[in-house]
């Protein structure tokens, strides 16, 4: 049963659900427990990190 709760919470989180909403759905009183349940998959984390691609890069120099 616990595996299902982890899957449920993780999929809700990956679909953009707010952690506090997930906490309430799972019946947790402590948000820290919800964070343990609602972990994200590696591909989701990679996609989130890729949103910063190009943000910190220096502009390329153009040759004249």
C-alpha positions, 0 to 999 in steps of 0.5 A: 500500500505504501508503494501506491502512496509514493506513486500517487504523490509522485505523479501528482507532483510531476503533473504540477500539483502543489505540495500542500495540496498533496499533503492534504490529499494524503492526510499528512500533518507534516509537509516533510512526510509529503516531501518524502512521498512526492519525490520526482523521477530523474527525467523530470528533474533533468527537464526542470534543470534544462529550463536554465539552458542558456540563462548563464551562458555568455553571448557569443562573439561575432567575427566581423 
